[in-house]
Amino acid sequence: MKRFSALLMMFGALTFTACSDDDDGENGNGNGNGNGMSVGTFEASVSGDITEDINGIAYYETVSGDVAITLFVSFNNWPFITFLFNPPVEEGIYTAIGTATDQEDDETNASASNGNFLFFGNGGSVTITNVQSEQIDGEFTVNFQYSDGTEEVNIVIDGQFSAEKD
């Protein structure tokens, strides 16, 4: 439950940061993207009950003791895709899970939202291919599921990222 609460708080904070109206780099403050953080990029394809190609920015930071890699979409309704890792993040394959309180070191808590549904990881993997002091690179194929007891939506998001340190 602690991890789920932290995830929801992070989602709220990150949503407001992503929606800032001066993030286009044209505000003249010398910060590039308007909020002062370095950003990387990502590209991915969504398949299953929803299909589309998405891309945007990628960064990582420490949140409540975990390392969070966050992917924000530059257009349409996808506010975020997030992978939470136990530190330290190292090169290797991590199994994607939902919001487990007893996450193992070889697992990542995966979540995503398309603006209509909050999805949780339900299998698949995230492969970290490169870890440097200011950048983490990887690729992922993660099964996500939304279920509220009456409706179920299943998707697979497949892509790659190069996340810069926040």
Sine and cosine of phi, psi and omega as CSV:
sin_phi,cos_phi,sin_psi,cos_psi,sin_omega,cos_omega
0.00,0.00,-0.60,0.80,0.02,-1.00
-0.86,0.51,-0.70,0.72,-0.03,-1.00
-0.92,0.39,-0.62,0.78,0.02,-1.00
-0.91,0.42,-0.67,0.75,0.03,-1.00
-0.90,0.43,-0.67,0.74,0.03,-1.00
-0.89,0.45,-0.64,0.76,0.02,-1.00
-0.89,0.46,-0.69,0.73,0.00,-1.00
-0.92,0.38,-0.63,0.78,0.05,-1.00
-0.90,0.43,-0.67,0.74,0.01,-1.00
-0.89,0.46,-0.67,0.74,0.02,-1.00
-0.85,0.52,-0.71,0.70,0.00,-1.00
-0.89,0.46,-0.73,0.68,-0.01,-1.00
-0.91,0.42,-0.67,0.74,-0.03,-1.00
-0.94,0.34,-0.54,0.84,0.02,-1.00
-0.89,0.45,-0.68,0.73,0.01,-1.00
-0.92,0.39,-0.61,0.79,0.05,-1.00
-0.90,0.44,-0.70,0.72,-0.05,-1.00
-0.93,0.37,-0.44,0.90,-0.08,-1.00
-1.00,-0.04,0.07,1.00,-0.01,-1.00
-0.86,0.52,0.67,-0.74,-0.06,-1.00
-0.99,0.14,0.02,1.00,0.04,-1.00
-0.92,-0.40,0.41,0.91,-0.03,-1.00
-1.00,0.07,0.24,0.97,-0.06,-1.00
-1.00,-0.04,0.02,1.00,0.03,-1.00
0.98,0.19,0.08,1.00,-0.06,-1.00
-0.97,-0.25,0.29,0.96,-0.08,-1.00
-1.00,-0.01,-0.03,1.00,0.11,-0.99
0.96,0.28,0.21,0.98,-0.02,-1.00
-1.00,-0.04,0.03,1.00,0.04,-1.00
0.98,0.18,0.07,1.00,-0.01,-1.00
-1.00,-0.03,0.07,1.00,0.05,-1.00
0.97,0.25,-0.98,0.20,-0.08,-1.00
-0.99,-0.11,0.12,0.99,0.11,-0.99
1.00,-0.03,-0.37,0.93,-0.03,-1.00
-0.90,-0.44,0.10,1.00,0.14,-0.99
0.99,0.14,0.02,1.00,-0.01,-1.00
-0.98,-0.22,0.51,-0.86,0.10,-0.99
-0.97,0.23,0.56,-0.83,0.00,-1.00
-0.74,-0.67,0.52,-0.86,0.14,-0.99
-0.96,-0.28,-0.36,-0.93,-0.03,-1.00
-0.68,-0.73,0.27,-0.96,0.14,-0.99
-0.51,-0.86,0.38,-0.92,0.11,-0.99
-0.68,-0.74,0.62,-0.78,-0.02,-1.00
-0.41,-0.91,0.32,-0.95,0.10,-0.99
-0.86,-0.51,0.68,-0.73,0.06,-1.00
-0.96,-0.28,0.74,-0.67,0.05,-1.00
-0.70,-0.71,0.19,-0.98,-0.03,-1.00
0.94,-0.33,-0.71,-0.70,-0.01,-1.00
-0.93,0.37,-0.32,0.95,0.10,-1.00
-0.78,-0.63,0.69,-0.73,0.03,-1.00
-0.75,-0.66,0.75,-0.66,0.11,-0.99
-0.04,-1.00,0.31,-0.95,0.11,-0.99
-0.99,-0.16,0.65,-0.76,-0.02,-1.00
-0.72,-0.69,0.40,-0.91,0.11,-0.99
-0.39,-0.92,0.21,-0.98,-0.01,-1.00
0.17,-0.98,-0.53,-0.85,-0.06,-1.00
-0.98,-0.19,0.38,-0.92,0.00,-1.00
-0.64,-0.77,0.72,-0.70,0.10,-1.00
-0.52,-0.85,0.23,-0.97,0.07,-1.00
-0.73,-0.69,0.44,-0.90,-0.01,-1.00
-0.38,-0.93,0.19,-0.98,0.09,-1.00
-1.00,-0.10,0.80,-0.59,-0.02,-1.00
-0.77,-0.64,0.89,-0.45,0.01,-1.00
0.78,0.63,0.64,0.77,0.04,-1.00
1.00,0.07,-0.19,0.98,0.03,-1.00
-0.99,-0.17,0.38,-0.93,0.12,-0.99
-1.00,-0.08,0.85,-0.53,-0.02,-1.00
-0.94,-0.33,0.84,-0.54,0.17,-0.99
-0.98,-0.19,0.86,-0.50,-0.08,-1.00
-0.88,-0.48,0.73,-0.68,0.03,-1.00
-0.90,-0.43,0.85,-0.52,0.04,-1.00
-0.94,-0.34,0.69,-0.72,-0.01,-1.00
-1.00,0.08,0.67,-0.74,-0.05,-1.00
-0.98,0.18,-0.29,0.96,-0.06,-1.00
-0.53,-0.85,0.07,-1.00,-0.04,-1.00
0.81,0.59,-0.42,-0.91,-0.22,-0.98
-1.00,-0.10,0.05,1.00,-0.09,-1.00
-1.00,0.10,0.99,-0.14,-0.01,-1.00
-0.92,0.38,-0.62,0.79,-0.08,-1.00
-0.26,-0.97,0.37,-0.93,0.28,-0.96
-0.75,-0.66,0.76,-0.65,-0.05,-1.00
-0.75,-0.66,0.66,-0.75,0.11,-0.99
-0.85,-0.52,0.83,-0.55,0.04,-1.00
-0.96,-0.27,0.76,-0.65,-0.03,-1.00
-0.84,-0.54,0.53,-0.85,0.24,-0.97
-0.95,0.31,0.69,-0.73,0.03,-1.00
-0.97,0.23,0.42,-0.91,-0.11,0.99
-0.99,0.13,0.49,-0.87,0.09,-1.00
-0.99,0.14,0.80,-0.60,-0.01,-1.00
-0.81,-0.59,0.30,-0.95,0.06,-1.00
-0.88,0.48,0.69,-0.72,-0.01,-1.00
0.45,-0.89,-0.06,-1.00,-0.03,-1.00
-0.97,-0.26,0.77,-0.64,0.00,-1.00
-0.89,-0.46,0.75,-0.66,0.05,-1.00
-0.97,0.23,0.73,-0.68,-0.01,-1.00
-1.00,0.09,0.80,-0.60,0.01,-1.00
-0.77,-0.63,0.12,-0.99,0.10,-1.00
-0.99,0.16,-0.57,-0.82,-0.09,-1.00
-1.00,-0.07,0.95,0.32,0.03,-1.00
-0.99,0.14,0.62,-0.79,0.03,-1.00
-0.98,0.18,-0.39,0.92,-0.01,-1.00
-0.94,-0.35,0.87,0.49,-0.01,-1.00
-0.92,0.38,0.75,-0.66,0.06,-1.00
-0.99,0.13,0.29,-0.96,-0.03,-1.00
-0.91,0.41,-0.38,0.92,0.01,-1.00
-0.99,-0.15,0.37,0.93,0.02,-1.00
-0.83,-0.55,0.39,-0.92,0.12,-0.99
-0.74,-0.67,0.72,-0.69,0.12,-0.99
-0.97,0.23,0.87,-0.50,-0.06,-1.00
-0.92,-0.39,0.69,-0.73,0.08,-1.00
-0.56,-0.83,0.40,-0.92,0.00,-1.00
-0.42,-0.91,0.40,-0.92,0.09,-1.00
-0.64,-0.77,0.64,-0.77,0.10,-0.99
-0.95,-0.31,0.27,0.96,-0.03,-1.00
1.00,-0.04,-0.42,0.91,0.03,-1.00
-0.96,-0.28,-0.54,0.84,-0.08,-1.00
-0.73,-0.68,0.58,-0.82,0.16,-0.99
-0.98,-0.22,0.94,-0.35,-0.07,-1.00
-1.00,-0.08,0.52,-0.85,0.11,-0.99
-0.84,-0.54,0.54,-0.84,-0.01,-1.00
-0.84,0.55,0.63,-0.78,-0.03,-1.00
-0.58,-0.81,0.70,0.71,0.00,-1.00
0.89,-0.45,0.09,-1.00,-0.06,-1.00
1.00,-0.04,-0.24,-0.97,-0.07,-1.00
-0.46,-0.89,0.34,-0.94,0.15,-0.99
-0.85,-0.52,0.82,-0.57,0.02,-1.00
-0.95,-0.30,0.88,-0.47,0.07,-1.00
-1.00,0.04,0.88,-0.47,-0.10,-1.00
-0.98,-0.19,-0.33,0.94,-0.05,-1.00
-0.40,-0.92,0.77,-0.63,0.07,-1.00
-0.81,-0.59,0.85,-0.52,0.09,-1.00
-0.80,-0.60,0.14,-0.99,-0.05,-1.00
-0.89,0.46,-0.47,0.88,-0.05,-1.00
-0.87,-0.48,0.12,0.99,-0.09,-1.00
-0.39,-0.92,0.62,-0.78,0.13,-0.99
-0.78,-0.62,0.79,-0.61,0.01,-1.00
-0.92,-0.39,0.51,-0.86,0.04,-1.00
-0.15,-0.99,0.01,-1.00,0.06,-1.00
-0.66,-0.75,0.38,-0.92,-0.09,-1.00
-0.49,-0.87,0.53,-0.85,0.21,-0.98
-0.68,-0.73,0.97,-0.24,-0.13,-0.99
-0.82,-0.57,0.74,-0.67,0.14,-0.99
-0.99,0.10,0.78,-0.63,0.03,-1.00
-0.86,-0.51,0.52,-0.86,0.02,-1.00
-0.65,-0.76,0.67,-0.75,0.19,-0.98
-0.92,-0.40,0.72,-0.69,0.07,-1.00
-0.47,-0.88,0.76,-0.65,0.06,-1.00
-0.88,-0.47,0.25,0.97,-0.01,-1.00
1.00,-0.10,-0.46,0.89,0.04,-1.00
-0.90,-0.44,-0.41,0.91,0.00,-1.00
-0.77,-0.64,0.62,-0.78,0.04,-1.00
-0.73,-0.69,0.73,-0.68,0.04,-1.00
-0.78,-0.62,0.80,-0.60,-0.01,-1.00
-0.88,-0.48,0.74,-0.67,0.03,-1.00
-0.67,-0.75,0.30,-0.95,0.17,-0.99
-0.82,-0.57,0.76,-0.65,0.08,-1.00
-0.91,-0.42,0.83,-0.57,-0.09,-1.00
-0.83,-0.55,0.83,-0.55,-0.02,-1.00
-0.15,-0.99,-0.25,-0.97,0.00,-1.00
-0.59,-0.80,0.41,-0.91,-0.02,-1.00
-0.58,-0.81,0.39,-0.92,0.19,-0.98
-0.73,-0.68,0.99,-0.14,-0.14,-0.99
-0.99,-0.11,0.78,-0.62,0.05,-1.00
-1.00,0.00,0.49,-0.87,0.02,-1.00
-0.94,0.33,0.71,-0.70,0.03,-1.00
-0.97,0.23,0.00,0.00,0.00,0.00
